[in-house]
Amino acid sequence: MSAVDDRRDRASRLPPGQHLTTGLPVLHAGTVPRVEAASWDFTVGGLVGEPLCLDFASFRALPTREVVADIHCVTRWS
């Protein structure tokens, strides 16, 4: 599919009143905190069969998957 065809395809899926954006806007309140990878962890606990705690490197080593999907926001960007 050419770039022009891809743009037309995306534009054809826009709900009424939405406008297409090619960059995902950063929406947050305040500043983004800095996190040190050396002290970061991801913990799954509580009512789980096997609690889990991963450091940053182990978390990043997990399998990933690319998902392509339409996102439509109430602020009218898609």
Number of C-alpha atoms within 10 A of each C-alpha: 7 7 8 8 10 11 12 11 12 12 14 9 12 17 13 7 9 16 14 15 10 7 7 9 8 6 6 7 6 6 6 7 6 6 8 9 10 9 8 13 14 12 11 11 11 8 7 8 7 8 10 10 12 14 14 15 12 11 13 10 8 8 6 7 5 5 6 6 6 10 9 14 10 7 9 14 17 21
